[in-house]
Amino acid sequence: MFESLNEYIVALYHLHKAQYGLIVVTLMALVGISVGLTTEVVLRLLGIRGEK
């Protein structure tokens, strides 16, 4: 599965660089959001709140 995804991304890079850029930016944003939400949940479970 990951091999075909990797091949798709490589082909997209060679054929449509603008579309590749949009996909990379979107994926990085999703990863950042998921890391932030996961960190928020873990900290709340530990009793640490970032609110004043």
JOLIN-V358851 format. One record per residue. SS is DSSP state (helix for helix, strand for strand, loop for the rest). PSI is psi as a letter, one per 30 degrees, with the letter a starting at -180 (999 if undefined). BURIAL is b if it has 24 or more other ideal C-beta (glycine too) atoms within 12 Angstrom, else e. Layout:
ss = (SS | SS)
psi = (PSI | PSI)
burial = (BURIAL | BURIAL)
This chain:
ss = (loop | helix | helix | helix | helix | helix | helix | helix | helix | helix | helix | helix | helix | helix | helix | loop | helix | helix | helix | helix | helix | helix | helix | helix | helix | helix | helix | helix | helix | helix | helix | helix | helix | helix | helix | helix | helix | helix | helix | helix | helix | helix | helix | helix | helix | loop | loop | loop | loop | loop | loop | loop)
psi = (e | f | e | e | e | e | e | e | e | e | e | e | e | f | e | i | e | e | e | e | e | e | e | e | e | e | e | e | e | e | e | e | e | e | e | e | e | e | e | e | e | e | e | e | e | f | g | k | k | f | l | 999)
burial = (e | e | e | e | e | e | e | e | e | e | e | e | e | e | e | e | e | e | e | e | e | e | e | e | e | e | e | e | e | e | e | e | e | e | e | e | e | e | e | e | e | e | e | e | e | e | e | e | e | e | e | e)
